[in-house]
Amino acid sequence: MPIRTERGWQLLYHGVDSQLRYSMGAALLDLNDPARVIDRTEEPLLAPEAPYETEGFFGNVVFSCGATVQGDVIRMYYGVADTALACAELSLSEILDAMS
């Protein structure tokens, strides 16, 4: 779910590394041309660490399922290990600051 900010559309997404570990990151897209990526986080915002994220049907997986925004707080709902759902609270301004 893209989130409109003054700097652009913030998008939470997941990606996979060479060890099949799925983590979450954020990208900033141009307000007028969302196909244009302005920036993205270099390090994962959320990576599988807790046992419920690392163990399960397909361990070492976290992936975004949706989010709500209240002020500066993003409440992100995410899948874990293809087994369950979890929720994390993130700061919108801190995510934007993490991008150059």
C-alpha positions as CSV (number, residue, x, y, z in Angstrom):
1,M,0.0,0.0,0.0
2,P,1.7,3.2,-1.1
3,I,1.6,6.0,1.5
4,R,1.6,9.6,0.3
5,T,4.2,11.8,1.9
6,E,5.6,15.3,1.0
7,R,8.7,13.6,-0.5
8,G,6.8,11.0,-2.6
9,W,4.9,7.8,-2.3
10,Q,6.4,5.5,0.4
11,L,6.1,1.8,-0.5
12,L,6.7,-1.1,1.9
13,Y,7.9,-4.2,0.0
14,H,9.6,-7.5,0.6
15,G,12.6,-9.0,-1.1
16,V,14.7,-12.2,-0.9
17,D,18.5,-12.6,-0.5
18,S,20.7,-15.4,-1.8
19,Q,20.0,-17.5,1.4
20,L,16.2,-17.4,0.7
21,R,15.6,-15.0,3.6
22,Y,12.7,-12.7,3.0
23,S,12.9,-9.2,4.5
24,M,11.1,-5.9,4.3
25,G,12.3,-2.7,2.9
26,A,10.8,0.7,1.8
27,A,11.0,2.6,-1.4
28,L,10.2,6.2,-2.2
29,L,8.4,6.7,-5.5
30,D,7.8,10.0,-7.5
31,L,4.4,11.6,-6.7
32,N,3.7,12.3,-10.3
33,D,5.3,9.3,-11.9
34,P,5.2,6.3,-9.4
35,A,7.1,4.2,-11.9
36,R,10.1,6.3,-11.0
37,V,11.9,5.1,-7.9
38,I,13.5,8.1,-6.1
39,D,15.2,6.1,-3.3
40,R,15.0,3.0,-1.1
41,T,16.3,1.7,2.2
42,E,19.7,0.0,1.9
43,E,19.1,-2.2,4.9
44,P,16.0,-4.2,5.7
45,L,13.4,-2.4,7.9
46,L,12.3,-5.8,9.2
47,A,14.0,-9.1,8.9
48,P,13.1,-12.5,10.3
49,E,14.5,-12.9,13.8
50,A,11.9,-14.1,16.3
51,P,11.2,-17.9,16.3
52,Y,7.7,-17.3,14.9
53,E,9.4,-15.6,11.9
54,T,12.2,-18.1,11.4
55,E,10.4,-21.4,12.0
56,G,7.2,-22.6,10.3
57,F,6.0,-23.9,7.0
58,F,8.5,-21.7,5.1
59,G,10.9,-20.2,7.7
60,N,12.9,-17.0,7.5
61,V,10.1,-15.1,5.9
62,V,8.4,-11.7,6.6
63,F,6.2,-10.0,4.0
64,S,3.8,-7.1,4.1
65,C,0.1,-7.8,4.0
66,G,-1.1,-4.2,4.6
67,A,-0.8,-1.2,6.8
68,T,-2.6,1.6,8.5
69,V,-1.3,5.1,9.1
70,Q,-2.0,7.4,12.1
71,G,0.1,10.5,12.1
72,D,3.7,9.3,12.1
73,V,2.9,5.7,13.0
74,I,2.6,3.0,10.5
75,R,1.0,-0.2,11.8
76,M,2.2,-2.8,9.4
77,Y,0.6,-6.3,9.3
78,Y,2.9,-8.9,7.9
79,G,3.0,-12.6,7.2
80,V,5.6,-14.7,9.1
81,A,7.1,-18.1,8.0
82,D,4.0,-18.6,5.7
83,T,2.3,-19.7,9.0
84,A,0.8,-16.7,10.8
85,L,0.4,-12.9,10.8
86,A,2.1,-10.4,13.0
87,C,2.0,-6.6,13.5
88,A,4.8,-4.1,13.8
89,E,4.7,-0.3,14.4
90,L,7.1,1.8,12.4
91,S,7.8,5.5,12.3
92,L,7.1,7.1,8.9
93,S,9.6,9.9,9.5
94,E,12.3,7.4,10.6
95,I,11.8,5.4,7.5
96,L,12.1,8.5,5.3
97,D,15.2,9.6,7.2
98,A,16.8,6.1,6.5
99,M,16.7,7.0,2.8
100,S,19.5,9.3,1.6
